[in-house]
């Protein structure tokens, strides 16, 4: 954990491009949930610093992990993840540029960045998918 981070509190960005594809990252280090599930693919995001808002956090983390600049437009959901001891806030984010505007600053955390059709998300995410996020992406 970095200095100033809020432990066990993360903000994730739900980013959709003009083609209707969602931005996903493959984590370099997989994480096991309490039920044995494995977190490999996820929406970009991360831990919030004490001095920043939720929106600032998700915008910074999406940029650092993927190179894409986004603007948080609204909160979709907030929940305690059922498989990991962490509070997760999901943000709908507007993509500000169709191409990355910067080189990712956290290559040590992300092994792959991928735009996927929303219907593919259920096969990539092997942990519990938030139902409000699934409704937002129309993949229920």
N, CA, C and O atoms as a MOPAC input file, in Angstrom:
PM7 MOZYME 1SCF
protein

 N      0.84500 1    -1.17800 1     0.00000 1
 C      0.00000 1     0.00000 1     0.00000 1
 C      0.89000 1     1.24200 1     0.00000 1
 O      1.86700 1     1.32400 1     0.74500 1
 N      0.53400 1     2.19800 1    -0.84500 1
 C      1.30200 1     3.43300 1    -0.94000 1
 C      0.87700 1     4.38400 1     0.16900 1
 O     -0.24400 1     4.31200 1     0.67100 1
 N      1.78500 1     5.27200 1     0.54200 1
 C      1.49400 1     6.26500 1     1.57900 1
 C      0.28400 1     7.11900 1     1.17900 1
 O      0.21000 1     7.62400 1     0.05900 1
 N     -0.64600 1     7.26900 1     2.10200 1
 C     -1.83200 1     8.08200 1     1.86300 1
 C     -3.00400 1     7.34100 1     1.25600 1
 O     -4.07800 1     7.92200 1     1.09700 1
 N     -2.82600 1     6.04400 1     0.90300 1
 C     -3.92800 1     5.28300 1     0.33800 1
 C     -4.90100 1     4.87500 1     1.43400 1
 O     -4.51200 1     4.65100 1     2.58000 1
 N     -6.16400 1     4.78300 1     1.06300 1
 C     -7.18800 1     4.29700 1     1.97500 1
 C     -7.25900 1     2.78900 1     1.80200 1
 O     -7.58200 1     2.30500 1     0.71700 1
 N     -6.96300 1     2.04900 1     2.85000 1
 C     -6.92100 1     0.59500 1     2.78500 1
 C     -8.31000 1     0.02500 1     2.51400 1
 O     -9.30500 1     0.48300 1     3.07500 1
 N     -8.35800 1    -0.96900 1     1.65300 1
 C     -9.58700 1    -1.71500 1     1.38200 1
 C    -10.71100 1    -0.86000 1     0.81200 1
 O    -11.88100 1    -1.12700 1     1.08600 1
 N    -10.38400 1     0.15700 1     0.03100 1
 C    -11.38000 1     1.00200 1    -0.62000 1
 C    -10.87200 1     1.32500 1    -2.01600 1
 O     -9.86000 1     2.00900 1    -2.16800 1
 N    -11.57600 1     0.83200 1    -3.04600 1
 C    -11.11000 1     1.07000 1    -4.40700 1
 C    -12.22500 1     1.64600 1    -5.27800 1
 O    -13.41200 1     1.46200 1    -5.01000 1
 N    -11.80600 1     2.34100 1    -6.31400 1
 C    -12.70200 1     2.92400 1    -7.30200 1
 C    -12.37300 1     2.29800 1    -8.64400 1
 O    -11.21200 1     2.27400 1    -9.05100 1
 N    -13.39700 1     1.78500 1    -9.34200 1
 C    -13.20700 1     1.15800 1   -10.63900 1
 C    -13.96700 1     1.93200 1   -11.70400 1
 O    -15.07500 1     2.41100 1   -11.46500 1
 N    -13.35900 1     2.05000 1   -12.89000 1
 C    -13.96200 1     2.77900 1   -13.99400 1
 C    -14.60500 1     1.86300 1   -15.01600 1
 O    -13.97300 1     0.93400 1   -15.51800 1
 N    -15.86200 1     2.13100 1   -15.31900 1
 C    -16.56700 1     1.43500 1   -16.39300 1
 C    -16.50800 1     2.38700 1   -17.58200 1
 O    -17.22100 1     3.39000 1   -17.63300 1
 N    -15.64100 1     2.05000 1   -18.53800 1
 C    -15.35900 1     2.92500 1   -19.67200 1
 C    -15.80800 1     2.21500 1   -20.94300 1
 O    -15.41900 1     1.07300 1   -21.18800 1
 N    -16.62800 1     2.88700 1   -21.75500 1
 C    -17.12500 1     2.32100 1   -23.00800 1
 C    -16.73500 1     3.26600 1   -24.14500 1
 O    -16.92400 1     4.47800 1   -24.05200 1
 N    -16.18400 1     2.68600 1   -25.23000 1
 C    -15.75900 1     3.52100 1   -26.35900 1
 C    -16.90500 1     3.73200 1   -27.35300 1
 O    -18.02300 1     3.27100 1   -27.12100 1
 N    -16.62500 1     4.42500 1   -28.45300 1
 C    -17.65000 1     4.73100 1   -29.46300 1
 C    -18.20000 1     3.49100 1   -30.15600 1
 O    -19.29100 1     3.53500 1   -30.72400 1
 N    -17.46700 1     2.39600 1   -30.11900 1
 C    -17.92800 1     1.14100 1   -30.71300 1
 C    -18.71600 1     0.28800 1   -29.71700 1
 O    -19.13100 1    -0.82600 1   -30.04000 1
 N    -18.92000 1     0.80900 1   -28.51500 1
 C    -19.68600 1     0.08100 1   -27.50400 1
 C    -18.88900 1    -0.96900 1   -26.75400 1
 O    -19.46500 1    -1.79300 1   -26.04300 1
 N    -17.55800 1    -0.95400 1   -26.90300 1
 C    -16.70800 1    -1.92000 1   -26.20300 1
 C    -16.26000 1    -1.35400 1   -24.86600 1
 O    -16.06000 1    -0.14800 1   -24.72100 1
 N    -16.10600 1    -2.24100 1   -23.89300 1
 C    -15.70500 1    -1.85300 1   -22.53600 1
 C    -14.21000 1    -2.07500 1   -22.34500 1
 O    -13.63700 1    -3.01900 1   -22.88800 1
 N    -13.58900 1    -1.19800 1   -21.57000 1
 C    -12.15700 1    -1.26000 1   -21.28200 1
 C    -11.91100 1    -2.20200 1   -20.10900 1
 O    -12.50200 1    -2.04700 1   -19.04100 1
 N    -11.03000 1    -3.18500 1   -20.32100 1
 C    -10.69200 1    -4.16300 1   -19.28800 1
 C     -9.17400 1    -4.27100 1   -19.16800 1
 O     -8.43900 1    -3.99800 1   -20.11800 1
 N     -8.72300 1    -4.67200 1   -17.99000 1
 C     -7.29900 1    -4.92800 1   -17.78300 1
 C     -7.11100 1    -6.34100 1   -17.24600 1
 O     -7.95100 1    -6.86200 1   -16.51300 1
 N     -6.00400 1    -6.94300 1   -17.62300 1
 C     -5.61900 1    -8.22200 1   -17.03000 1
 C     -4.53500 1    -7.91000 1   -16.01800 1
 O     -3.51900 1    -7.29600 1   -16.34200 1
 N     -4.76300 1    -8.33200 1   -14.80700 1
 C     -3.81600 1    -8.07100 1   -13.72200 1
 C     -2.57100 1    -8.93300 1   -13.88700 1
 O     -2.65500 1   -10.09200 1   -14.29100 1
 N     -1.42800 1    -8.35900 1   -13.57300 1
 C     -0.17500 1    -9.11000 1   -13.62600 1
 C     -0.14700 1   -10.16800 1   -12.51300 1
 O      0.30200 1   -11.29500 1   -12.72100 1
 N     -0.63400 1    -9.78100 1   -11.33700 1
 C     -0.71000 1   -10.71500 1   -10.21400 1
 C     -2.16400 1   -11.04900 1    -9.94100 1
 O     -2.97600 1   -10.16500 1    -9.66600 1
 N     -2.48500 1   -12.33000 1   -10.01900 1
 C     -3.84600 1   -12.75800 1    -9.73400 1
 C     -4.07500 1   -12.75000 1    -8.23400 1
 O     -3.14100 1   -12.90300 1    -7.44700 1
 N     -5.32400 1   -12.57000 1    -7.85200 1
 C     -5.68000 1   -12.51700 1    -6.44000 1
 C     -6.79300 1   -13.52600 1    -6.16900 1
 O     -7.76700 1   -13.59700 1    -6.91800 1
 N     -6.64700 1   -14.30200 1    -5.10400 1
 C     -7.64700 1   -15.31200 1    -4.75700 1
 C     -8.67200 1   -14.73700 1    -3.79700 1
 O     -8.32900 1   -14.07300 1    -2.81900 1
 N     -9.93700 1   -15.00500 1    -4.09200 1
 C    -11.02100 1   -14.58200 1    -3.22000 1
 C    -11.22100 1   -15.58300 1    -2.09200 1
 O    -10.63600 1   -16.66600 1    -2.10000 1
 N    -12.04500 1   -15.21700 1    -1.12900 1
 C    -12.24500 1   -16.07700 1     0.04100 1
 C    -12.92800 1   -17.39200 1    -0.31800 1
 O    -12.87400 1   -18.34500 1     0.46000 1
 N    -13.57000 1   -17.45700 1    -1.48000 1
 C    -14.23500 1   -18.69200 1    -1.90200 1
 C    -13.41400 1   -19.46900 1    -2.92500 1
 O    -13.90800 1   -20.42800 1    -3.51800 1
 N    -12.15900 1   -19.06000 1    -3.13400 1
 C    -11.29500 1   -19.73500 1    -4.08700 1
 C    -11.35800 1   -19.16000 1    -5.49200 1
 O    -10.61300 1   -19.59300 1    -6.37100 1
 N    -12.23900 1   -18.19000 1    -5.71600 1
 C    -12.31500 1   -17.55000 1    -7.02600 1
 C    -11.01500 1   -16.78200 1    -7.28500 1
 O    -10.31000 1   -16.41100 1    -6.34700 1
 N    -10.70800 1   -16.55000 1    -8.54900 1
 C     -9.45700 1   -15.88700 1    -8.90800 1
 C     -9.76100 1   -14.63400 1    -9.72800 1
 O    -10.49800 1   -14.67500 1   -10.71400 1
 N     -9.17100 1   -13.52000 1    -9.29100 1
 C     -9.32000 1   -12.24700 1    -9.98500 1
 C     -8.17800 1   -12.10300 1   -10.97900 1
 O     -7.02500 1   -11.91400 1   -10.59300 1
 N     -8.51300 1   -12.19500 1   -12.27700 1
 C     -7.52800 1   -12.02800 1   -13.35100 1
 C     -7.81500 1   -10.76000 1   -14.13300 1
 O     -6.96300 1    -9.88000 1   -14.25100 1
 N     -9.02100 1   -10.67700 1   -14.66300 1
 C     -9.46400 1    -9.53500 1   -15.45500 1
 C    -10.32200 1    -8.64300 1   -14.58700 1
 O    -11.06300 1    -9.12000 1   -13.72800 1
 N    -10.21800 1    -7.34500 1   -14.81500 1
 C    -10.98300 1    -6.39300 1   -14.00100 1
 C    -11.19300 1    -5.11200 1   -14.78800 1
 O    -10.59300 1    -4.89900 1   -15.84200 1
 N    -12.04800 1    -4.27700 1   -14.25600 1
 C    -12.17500 1    -2.91700 1   -14.77500 1
 C    -11.00400 1    -2.13400 1   -14.19900 1
 O    -10.59400 1    -2.40000 1   -13.06900 1
 N    -10.45900 1    -1.18600 1   -14.93300 1
 C     -9.32400 1    -0.42400 1   -14.40300 1
 C     -9.72700 1     0.41900 1   -13.19600 1
 O    -10.84800 1     0.92100 1   -13.11900 1
 N     -8.80500 1     0.56300 1   -12.26900 1
 C     -9.06000 1     1.36600 1   -11.07300 1
 C     -8.08200 1     1.00800 1    -9.97700 1
 O     -7.13900 1     0.24700 1   -10.19000 1
 N     -8.31800 1     1.56900 1    -8.79300 1
 C     -7.41400 1     1.27400 1    -7.69800 1
 C     -7.77100 1     2.01300 1    -6.43100 1
 O     -8.85700 1     2.57200 1    -6.28200 1
 N     -6.80800 1     1.99300 1    -5.52000 1
 C     -7.00600 1     2.56500 1    -4.18600 1
 C     -6.99100 1     4.08600 1    -4.21700 1
 O     -6.23500 1     4.71300 1    -4.95800 1
 N     -7.84400 1     4.64600 1    -3.39500 1
 C     -8.00200 1     6.09600 1    -3.30200 1
 C     -7.02700 1     6.67700 1    -2.28500 1
 O     -6.78300 1     6.08100 1    -1.23600 1
 N     -6.47500 1     7.84200 1    -2.60200 1
 C     -5.63800 1     8.57200 1    -1.66200 1
 C     -6.52600 1     9.41100 1    -0.75600 1
 O     -7.61800 1     9.81400 1    -1.15700 1
 N     -6.06800 1     9.67300 1     0.45300 1
 C     -6.84900 1    10.43800 1     1.42600 1
 C     -7.24000 1    11.81600 1     0.91400 1
 O     -8.33100 1    12.30400 1     1.20900 1
 N     -6.34600 1    12.45000 1     0.14200 1
 C     -6.57200 1    13.82900 1    -0.27900 1
 C     -7.34400 1    13.95600 1    -1.59300 1
 O     -7.49300 1    15.07200 1    -2.09200 1
 N     -7.83500 1    12.87200 1    -2.16600 1
 C     -8.55000 1    12.97100 1    -3.42900 1
 C     -9.98800 1    12.47700 1    -3.31100 1
 O    -10.32700 1    11.71700 1    -2.40400 1
 N    -10.81900 1    12.92000 1    -4.23800 1
 C    -12.20500 1    12.47000 1    -4.28000 1
 C    -12.26700 1    11.11700 1    -4.98100 1
 O    -11.28900 1    10.68100 1    -5.59000 1
 N    -13.39900 1    10.46700 1    -4.89400 1
 C    -13.59000 1     9.20100 1    -5.60300 1
 C    -13.39900 1     9.39900 1    -7.10200 1
 O    -12.76600 1     8.58600 1    -7.77600 1
 N    -13.95600 1    10.49000 1    -7.60700 1
 C    -13.86700 1    10.77600 1    -9.03700 1
 C    -12.41800 1    11.01300 1    -9.46500 1
 O    -11.98200 1    10.50600 1   -10.49900 1
 N    -11.68300 1    11.77500 1    -8.67900 1
 C    -10.27300 1    12.01500 1    -9.00000 1
 C     -9.49500 1    10.69700 1    -8.98500 1
 O     -8.62400 1    10.47500 1    -9.82600 1
 N     -9.80900 1     9.84100 1    -8.04200 1
 C     -9.12800 1     8.55000 1    -7.93100 1
 C     -9.33700 1     7.71100 1    -9.18100 1
 O     -8.37000 1     7.23200 1    -9.77100 1
 N    -10.58900 1     7.52700 1    -9.59300 1
 C    -10.84600 1     6.65200 1   -10.73300 1
 C    -10.25300 1     7.23700 1   -12.01400 1
 O     -9.75200 1     6.49100 1   -12.85500 1
 N    -10.30200 1     8.54400 1   -12.17100 1
 C     -9.71000 1     9.17500 1   -13.35900 1
 C     -8.19400 1     8.97100 1   -13.37800 1
 O     -7.62500 1     8.67600 1   -14.42900 1
 N     -7.54300 1     9.12200 1   -12.23700 1
 C     -6.08700 1     8.92400 1   -12.13100 1
 C     -5.72900 1     7.46500 1   -12.39500 1
 O     -4.81000 1     7.17100 1   -13.15900 1
 N     -6.45400 1     6.56400 1   -11.76300 1
 C     -6.12700 1     5.13900 1   -11.88900 1
 C     -6.34300 1     4.60900 1   -13.30800 1
 O     -5.52800 1     3.83000 1   -13.80200 1
 N     -7.42600 1     5.01800 1   -13.96700 1
 C     -7.64400 1     4.58100 1   -15.35100 1
 C     -6.50000 1     5.08800 1   -16.22500 1
 O     -5.97400 1     4.34100 1   -17.05000 1
 N     -6.11200 1     6.34800 1   -16.05300 1
 C     -5.00300 1     6.90500 1   -16.82500 1
 C     -3.69900 1     6.16200 1   -16.53300 1
 O     -2.97600 1     5.80000 1   -17.46100 1
 N     -3.39600 1     5.93300 1   -15.26900 1
 C     -2.14300 1     5.27500 1   -14.89900 1
 C     -2.09200 1     3.82800 1   -15.39100 1
 O     -1.03300 1     3.35700 1   -15.80400 1
 N     -3.22000 1     3.12100 1   -15.35300 1
 C     -3.22100 1     1.70500 1   -15.73400 1
 C     -3.34300 1     1.48500 1   -17.23800 1
 O     -2.84000 1     0.49100 1   -17.76100 1
 N     -4.01500 1     2.41700 1   -17.94500 1
 C     -4.30200 1     2.17000 1   -19.35900 1
 C     -3.77500 1     3.23400 1   -20.30900 1
 O     -3.60900 1     2.96400 1   -21.49900 1
 N     -3.50800 1     4.43600 1   -19.81100 1
 C     -3.10500 1     5.53800 1   -20.67500 1
 C     -4.27700 1     6.32800 1   -21.23000 1
 O     -4.07600 1     7.34200 1   -21.89900 1
 N     -5.50700 1     5.87700 1   -20.96200 1
 C     -6.69800 1     6.58200 1   -21.44900 1
 C     -7.15100 1     7.62700 1   -20.43900 1
 O     -7.23500 1     7.36400 1   -19.24000 1
 N     -7.44100 1     8.81200 1   -20.95000 1
 C     -7.95500 1     9.88200 1   -20.11100 1
 C     -9.47900 1     9.79000 1   -20.11100 1
 O    -10.11400 1     9.72900 1   -21.16400 1
 N    -10.05600 1     9.78100 1   -18.89200 1
 C    -11.50300 1     9.67200 1   -18.75300 1
 C    -12.02200 1    10.70800 1   -17.76800 1
 O    -11.26100 1    11.31800 1   -17.01600 1
 N    -13.32300 1    10.88900 1   -17.79200 1
 C    -14.01600 1    11.75600 1   -16.84100 1
 C    -15.10700 1    10.92500 1   -16.18900 1
 O    -15.95000 1    10.35200 1   -16.88000 1
 N    -15.09800 1    10.85600 1   -14.86900 1
 C    -16.15300 1    10.14600 1   -14.14500 1
 C    -17.44000 1    10.95300 1   -14.27600 1
 O    -17.47000 1    12.13400 1   -13.93000 1
 N    -18.50400 1    10.31900 1   -14.77400 1
 C    -19.76800 1    11.03600 1   -14.97200 1
 C    -20.78800 1    10.74200 1   -13.88000 1
 O    -21.60600 1    11.59700 1   -13.54200 1
 N    -20.74000 1     9.52200 1   -13.32500 1
 C    -21.63000 1     9.20700 1   -12.21000 1
 C    -21.23500 1     7.88600 1   -11.56600 1
 O    -20.57400 1     7.04500 1   -12.17500 1
 N    -21.65900 1     7.73100 1   -10.32500 1
 C    -21.42300 1     6.48800 1    -9.60400 1
 C    -22.51700 1     5.49700 1    -9.98000 1
 O    -23.70300 1     5.82300 1    -9.93600 1
 N    -22.11500 1     4.29200 1   -10.34800 1
 C    -23.07100 1     3.23900 1   -10.69200 1
 C    -23.46900 1     2.45700 1    -9.45200 1
 O    -24.64500 1     2.16200 1    -9.24000 1
 N    -22.47500 1     2.12300 1    -8.63400 1
 C    -22.72800 1     1.23600 1    -7.50300 1
 C    -21.61400 1     1.38300 1    -6.46300 1
 O    -20.49000 1     1.77200 1    -6.78000 1
 N    -21.95400 1     1.06400 1    -5.23100 1
 C    -20.99000 1     0.99300 1    -4.13200 1
 C    -21.35600 1    -0.24300 1    -3.34700 1
 O    -22.50400 1    -0.39900 1    -2.93100 1
 N    -20.38500 1    -1.13500 1    -3.13700 1
 C    -20.68400 1    -2.36600 1    -2.39600 1
 C    -19.43700 1    -2.96100 1    -1.76400 1
 O    -18.31200 1    -2.69700 1    -2.18900 1
 N    -19.66500 1    -3.76400 1    -0.74900 1
 C    -18.60800 1    -4.59300 1    -0.18700 1
 C    -18.54300 1    -5.81200 1    -1.10000 1
 O    -19.53400 1    -6.52500 1    -1.26500 1
 N    -17.38100 1    -6.04800 1    -1.68900 1
 C    -17.26900 1    -7.16900 1    -2.62500 1
 C    -17.47800 1    -8.47400 1    -1.85700 1
 O    -16.87400 1    -8.66400 1    -0.80200 1
 N    -18.31500 1    -9.36800 1    -2.36000 1
 C    -18.60400 1   -10.59800 1    -1.62400 1
 C    -17.45100 1   -11.59500 1    -1.54400 1
 O    -17.47600 1   -12.48100 1    -0.69000 1
 N    -16.44400 1   -11.47900 1    -2.40600 1
 C    -15.34500 1   -12.44300 1    -2.40700 1
 C    -14.02400 1   -11.87700 1    -1.91000 1
 O    -13.09300 1   -12.62800 1    -1.61800 1
 N    -13.94200 1   -10.55900 1    -1.81400 1
 C    -12.72400 1    -9.89300 1    -1.36600 1
 C    -13.11200 1    -8.88200 1    -0.29800 1
 O    -14.16000 1    -8.24400 1    -0.40100 1
 N    -12.30100 1    -8.73400 1     0.69800 1
 C    -12.61700 1    -7.81300 1     1.78600 1
 C    -12.23900 1    -6.39100 1     1.36700 1
 O    -11.23200 1    -5.84000 1     1.81200 1
 N    -13.07400 1    -5.81400 1     0.49800 1
 C    -12.79400 1    -4.49300 1    -0.03300 1
 C    -14.11500 1    -3.82000 1    -0.42900 1
 O    -15.02800 1    -4.46000 1    -0.95000 1
 N    -14.18600 1    -2.52400 1    -0.16800 1
 C    -15.33000 1    -1.71900 1    -0.57800 1
 C    -15.02500 1    -1.20400 1    -1.98000 1
 O    -13.97900 1    -0.59700 1    -2.21000 1
 N    -15.94500 1    -1.44800 1    -2.92200 1
 C    -15.72600 1    -1.09100 1    -4.31900 1
 C    -16.76700 1    -0.06300 1    -4.75300 1
 O    -17.96300 1    -0.23100 1    -4.51800 1
 N    -16.28900 1     1.00200 1    -5.39000 1
 C    -17.16400 1     1.99400 1    -6.00800 1
 C    -16.95700 1     1.88300 1    -7.51000 1
 O    -15.83200 1     1.97700 1    -8.00000 1
 N    -18.05400 1     1.68200 1    -8.23900 1
 C    -18.01200 1     1.57900 1    -9.69400 1
 C    -18.49100 1     2.90500 1   -10.27700 1
 O    -19.55500 1     3.40500 1    -9.91100 1
 N    -17.69800 1     3.47100 1   -11.18800 1
 C    -18.00500 1     4.75800 1   -11.80900 1
 C    -18.22100 1     4.57300 1   -13.30600 1
 O    -17.44500 1     3.87400 1   -13.95800 1
 N    -19.25100 1     5.18300 1   -13.85200 1
 C    -19.38300 1     5.27400 1   -15.29100 1
 C    -18.46500 1     6.41500 1   -15.72100 1
 O    -18.55400 1     7.52600 1   -15.19900 1
 N    -17.58400 1     6.13200 1   -16.67700 1
 C    -16.60100 1     7.13000 1   -17.11200 1
 C    -16.72800 1     7.39700 1   -18.60100 1
 O    -16.91800 1     6.48400 1   -19.40400 1
 N    -16.62100 1     8.65800 1   -18.94400 1
 C    -16.62800 1     9.07900 1   -20.34300 1
 C    -15.19900 1     9.05900 1   -20.86100 1
 O    -14.29300 1     9.60900 1   -20.23400 1
 N    -15.00500 1     8.43300 1   -21.99100 1
 C    -13.69900 1     8.38000 1   -22.63700 1
 C    -13.44900 1     9.72300 1   -23.31000 1
 O    -14.24000 1    10.14400 1   -24.15400 1
 N    -12.36100 1    10.40500 1   -22.95000 1
 C    -12.07900 1    11.73300 1   -23.48700 1
 C    -11.28100 1    11.70200 1   -24.78400 1
 O    -11.23500 1    12.69900 1   -25.50500 1
 N    -10.65500 1    10.57500 1   -25.08800 1
 C     -9.90500 1    10.41000 1   -26.32500 1
 C     -9.98700 1     8.94700 1   -26.73000 1
 O     -9.85300 1     8.06300 1   -25.88300 1
 N    -10.20400 1     8.68200 1   -28.00000 1
 C    -10.33800 1     7.30200 1   -28.47100 1
 C     -9.00300 1     6.55100 1   -28.48300 1
 O     -8.97000 1     5.33500 1   -28.67000 1
 N     -7.91100 1     7.28300 1   -28.28300 1
 C     -6.58600 1     6.67100 1   -28.21700 1
 C     -5.95700 1     7.02900 1   -26.87700 1
 O     -6.30500 1     8.04800 1   -26.28200 1
 N     -5.03500 1     6.20000 1   -26.40000 1
 C     -4.35300 1     6.55300 1   -25.14800 1
 C     -3.66100 1     7.91200 1   -25.28700 1
 O     -3.09800 1     8.22700 1   -26.33600 1
 N     -3.70900 1     8.70200 1   -24.23200 1
 C     -3.06600 1    10.02200 1   -24.24800 1
 C     -1.72600 1     9.99900 1   -23.52300 1
 O     -0.97100 1    10.97000 1   -23.56900 1
 N     -1.43900 1     8.89700 1   -22.86000 1
 C     -0.18600 1     8.76300 1   -22.11200 1
 C      0.21400 1     7.29300 1   -22.08300 1
 O     -0.60700 1     6.40600 1   -22.31800 1
 N      1.46000 1     7.05600 1   -21.79900 1
 C      1.93800 1     5.69100 1   -21.60200 1
 C      1.49600 1     5.24900 1   -20.20400 1
 O      1.64100 1     6.01600 1   -19.25200 1
 N      0.95700 1     4.02600 1   -20.05500 1
 C      0.55000 1     3.58100 1   -18.72200 1
 C      1.70800 1     3.68200 1   -17.72600 1
 O      2.84300 1     3.32500 1   -18.04100 1
 N      1.40400 1     4.17500 1   -16.51800 1
 C      2.42800 1     4.36100 1   -15.48500 1
 C      2.51500 1     3.18200 1   -14.52500 1
 O      3.36400 1     3.16600 1   -13.63400 1
 N      1.64200 1     2.19500 1   -14.70500 1
 C      1.64600 1     1.06200 1   -13.78500 1
 C      1.75500 1    -0.26800 1   -14.54300 1
 O      0.92500 1    -1.15700 1   -14.35100 1
 N      2.78100 1    -0.40700 1   -15.40800 1
 C      2.92100 1    -1.66800 1   -16.14300 1
 C      3.22700 1    -2.85000 1   -15.23100 1
 O      3.04200 1    -4.00400 1   -15.61700 1
 N      3.69400 1    -2.56000 1   -14.02500 1
 C      3.96400 1    -3.62500 1   -13.06000 1
 C      2.66800 1    -4.23700 1   -12.52700 1
 O      2.70300 1    -5.31600 1   -11.93700 1
 N      1.53000 1    -3.57600 1   -12.72100 1
 C      0.24700 1    -4.07800 1   -12.23100 1
 C     -0.61300 1    -4.67400 1   -13.34100 1
 O     -1.45600 1    -5.53100 1   -13.07700 1
 N     -0.40800 1    -4.22600 1   -14.58400 1
 C     -1.28600 1    -4.59800 1   -15.69100 1
 C     -0.48900 1    -5.33400 1   -16.76200 1
 O      0.51400 1    -4.81900 1   -17.25500 1
 N     -0.93600 1    -6.54500 1   -17.12400 1
 C     -0.23700 1    -7.29000 1   -18.16900 1
 C     -0.88600 1    -7.11800 1   -19.52900 1
 O     -0.23600 1    -7.33600 1   -20.55200 1
 N     -2.17000 1    -6.72900 1   -19.56500 1
 C     -2.85600 1    -6.56300 1   -20.83800 1
 C     -3.99700 1    -5.55600 1   -20.68800 1
 O     -4.67800 1    -5.51700 1   -19.66300 1
 N     -4.18900 1    -4.75200 1   -21.71800 1
 C     -5.29500 1    -3.79400 1   -21.79300 1
 C     -6.09900 1    -4.20300 1   -23.01200 1
 O     -5.54900 1    -4.41400 1   -24.09200 1
 N     -7.42000 1    -4.31400 1   -22.82500 1
 C     -8.23400 1    -4.85600 1   -23.91200 1
 C     -9.60700 1    -4.19400 1   -23.94800 1
 O    -10.22500 1    -3.97100 1   -22.90700 1
 N    -10.08200 1    -3.88000 1   -25.16000 1
 C    -11.45200 1    -3.42100 1   -25.37100 1
 C    -12.26900 1    -4.65900 1   -25.73100 1
 O    -11.91300 1    -5.39000 1   -26.65500 1
 N    -13.34600 1    -4.89200 1   -25.01500 1
 C    -14.14400 1    -6.10400 1   -25.23800 1
 C    -15.61100 1    -5.76600 1   -25.43600 1
 O    -16.11200 1    -4.75800 1   -24.93700 1
 N    -16.28100 1    -6.62800 1   -26.17100 1
 C    -17.73800 1    -6.52400 1   -26.28200 1
 C    -18.31000 1    -6.80200 1   -24.89300 1
 O    -17.81900 1    -7.69200 1   -24.20000 1
 N    -19.32900 1    -6.06500 1   -24.47400 1
 C    -19.89800 1    -6.29400 1   -23.14600 1
 C    -20.26400 1    -7.75000 1   -22.86400 1
 O    -20.11600 1    -8.21500 1   -21.73400 1
 N    -20.74100 1    -8.47500 1   -23.88300 1
 C    -21.11900 1    -9.88100 1   -23.66800 1
 C    -19.92000 1   -10.75700 1   -23.29900 1
 O    -20.09900 1   -11.82300 1   -22.71000 1
 N    -18.68900 1   -10.31900 1   -23.63900 1
 C    -17.47100 1   -11.07500 1   -23.29700 1
 C    -17.08600 1   -10.93100 1   -21.82400 1
 O    -16.34200 1   -11.75600 1   -21.29600 1
 N    -17.58200 1    -9.90000 1   -21.16600 1
 C    -17.15800 1    -9.59100 1   -19.80000 1
 C    -17.43600 1   -10.73600 1   -18.84200 1
 O    -16.60800 1   -11.04500 1   -17.98500 1
 N    -18.59400 1   -11.36800 1   -18.98300 1
 C    -18.93700 1   -12.47600 1   -18.07400 1
 C    -17.95400 1   -13.63800 1   -18.19000 1
 O    -17.75400 1   -14.36800 1   -17.21900 1
 N    -17.34400 1   -13.82500 1   -19.34600 1
 C    -16.36300 1   -14.91000 1   -19.48400 1
 C    -14.98500 1   -14.48700 1   -18.97700 1
 O    -14.18600 1   -15.34000 1   -18.58900 1
 N    -14.69200 1   -13.18000 1   -18.97400 1
 C    -13.40100 1   -12.69900 1   -18.49000 1
 C    -13.38500 1   -12.54300 1   -16.96400 1
 O    -12.40800 1   -12.89700 1   -16.30500 1
 N    -14.46600 1   -12.01500 1   -16.42400 1
 C    -14.52700 1   -11.78700 1   -14.97800 1
 C    -14.96600 1   -13.07900 1   -14.30900 1
 O    -16.10500 1   -13.51800 1   -14.46500 1
 N    -14.05600 1   -13.67600 1   -13.56800 1
 C    -14.32900 1   -14.96200 1   -12.92200 1
 C    -14.74600 1   -14.79200 1   -11.46400 1
 O    -14.90400 1   -15.76800 1   -10.73000 1
 N    -14.92100 1   -13.53500 1   -11.05800 1
 C    -15.41300 1   -13.24100 1    -9.71600 1
 C    -16.82300 1   -12.66000 1    -9.86200 1
 O    -17.33100 1   -12.53900 1   -10.97700 1
 N    -17.44300 1   -12.30700 1    -8.76000 1
 C    -18.80700 1   -11.80000 1    -8.75900 1
 C    -18.88900 1   -10.46300 1    -9.50500 1
 O    -18.18400 1    -9.51100 1    -9.16900 1
 N    -19.75500 1   -10.40600 1   -10.51700 1
 C    -19.95800 1    -9.17400 1   -11.28800 1
 C    -21.09900 1    -8.38800 1   -10.64600 1
 O    -22.19800 1    -8.91100 1   -10.46400 1
 N    -20.83200 1    -7.14700 1   -10.31100 1
 C    -21.84100 1    -6.28500 1    -9.70500 1
 C    -23.05000 1    -6.18800 1   -10.63800 1
 O    -22.89900 1    -5.91600 1   -11.82900 1
 N    -24.24400 1    -6.41100 1   -10.09300 1
 C    -25.45700 1    -6.43300 1   -10.91600 1
 C    -25.79200 1    -5.07000 1   -11.51800 1
 O    -26.30800 1    -5.00500 1   -12.63400 1
 N    -25.51200 1    -3.99000 1   -10.80700 1
 C    -25.76800 1    -2.65600 1   -11.36200 1
 C    -24.84500 1    -2.38800 1   -12.54600 1
 O    -25.25300 1    -1.74800 1   -13.51500 1
 N    -23.61200 1    -2.86800 1   -12.47700 1
 C    -22.66600 1    -2.72500 1   -13.59100 1
 C    -23.14600 1    -3.58000 1   -14.77300 1
 O    -23.11200 1    -3.13100 1   -15.91900 1
 N    -23.58400 1    -4.78800 1   -14.49700 1
 C    -24.09700 1    -5.66300 1   -15.55500 1
 C    -25.29700 1    -5.01600 1   -16.25500 1
 O    -25.40400 1    -5.07500 1   -17.48000 1
 N    -26.19500 1    -4.40200 1   -15.48600 1
 C    -27.34500 1    -3.70900 1   -16.09100 1
 C    -26.88100 1    -2.51600 1   -16.92500 1
 O    -27.38600 1    -2.28800 1   -18.02500 1
 N    -25.92900 1    -1.76400 1   -16.40600 1
 C    -25.40200 1    -0.59500 1   -17.13100 1
 C    -24.82700 1    -1.00300 1   -18.48000 1
 O    -25.01400 1    -0.30600 1   -19.47700 1
 N    -24.13000 1    -2.13300 1   -18.50900 1
 C    -23.51300 1    -2.62500 1   -19.73500 1
 C    -24.44900 1    -3.52100 1   -20.56200 1
 O    -24.08000 1    -4.01900 1   -21.62600 1
 N    -25.66800 1    -3.71100 1   -20.04300 1
 C    -26.69700 1    -4.52800 1   -20.71500 1
 C    -26.22400 1    -5.96300 1   -20.97000 1
 O    -26.37300 1    -6.50400 1   -22.06600 1
 N    -25.64500 1    -6.56300 1   -19.91400 1
 C    -25.17800 1    -7.95300 1   -20.05300 1
 C    -25.85600 1    -8.88600 1   -19.05900 1
 O    -25.31000 1    -9.94600 1   -18.75300 1
 N    -27.01300 1    -8.52700 1   -18.55300 1
 C    -27.75600 1    -9.42400 1   -17.63700 1
 C    -28.36300 1   -10.58000 1   -18.38100 1
 O    -29.01800 1   -11.42800 1   -17.77500 1

